[in-house]
């Protein structure tokens, strides 16, 4: 991508290094989704730690809807203070709802 603007994560608004770039299906593929957004890997994993595929398809199928999620807002406020290449292992939320498929 020499000479081009770096991709910016629409959630945390930090530049995404190529090694940390994940394509997120706004509606999960198993629910018929095709449209993707590039996100930081850590942001992508946090989405899936907090939300089920059904929740993503029904309530959080846009970047704006994801940005409105209270727990994701807390995470994003924290991760925005980190360097663009920052990554830590994401822990699944024990209280995650909607796990039925």
N, C-alpha and C positions, 0 to 999 in steps of 0.2 A: 504494500500500500504506500510505497514511496511517493511523496508529493501530494497525497490525498489527506483530507482531514481524518483523524482517527474516529472510529465509531465511539459514540457516547451512550452509556447505559441510560435508557429512558426512566429508570427507577432511581438510581443513586446519582445520576448525572456526572459520573466520572468517566474518563476515557477508558475503553476496554482494550487491554493488551491482547494480541492474538491468542496467546496461551490461556487466557481467562474468558474467552468468548463462547457463549452457549446460545443456541437458537431455541427460544421458548415458544411452543405452540400456545397461542392465546386461548384457544379451545383445544383441549387435548386431542391427539390423533385418534384415540379410541372413542372419542365422542364426535368424530367427523371433522375435526379442525384441520386447517391447512395453513392459515396465516401464522407467520412467525415474527418474533422480534428478537434482535440480538441483545443479550443481557450479560452482565458479569456473571461468571459461574457461581459466585457466592450468593448473589441476589436470586439467581435461578433456583438454586438448591433451597434457599430459605422459603421461597414460594411453595415448593413441593413439600417442605417440612410442615408448613402451616395449613395448607389447603388440600382437600381431596380433589380428584379429577372432576367429580360431579360439581363441587363448589366452584371450581375454575370455569367449567362450562356454563353453569347457570348464573353465577353472580360476579365472577371476576375475569371476564373474557376480554377486557380492555386494559390498557396501561392505566387509564384514569381510575378504573374500578380497583385495580391492585393498589394504587397509590392511596386510596381511601381506606384500605384495611388497617385498623388500629395497630395490630401487632407488627405488621409490615412497616408501618410508619416509624415505629420505635426502632426497628432494626435498621431502616434506611438512615435515620438520623445518626445512628452510631457508625454505620459503615461509611458514610460520607466523609468522616474524619480520617479515614484510612487511605494509604497510598493506592494507586490504581491496580497494582499487582498483588495487593493483600488478599490472602485466602486462609481460612481456617475451616476445619471439618464442621459441617452443619449437623446438629443433633435434632432428631425428629421430636416434634412436640408430643408429649404424652397425652395431652388433652385434645388432640386433633379430632374434630368432629367430621361426620359424613364419610366414614371409611367404607361404608357399604358401597358395592358397585352394582 
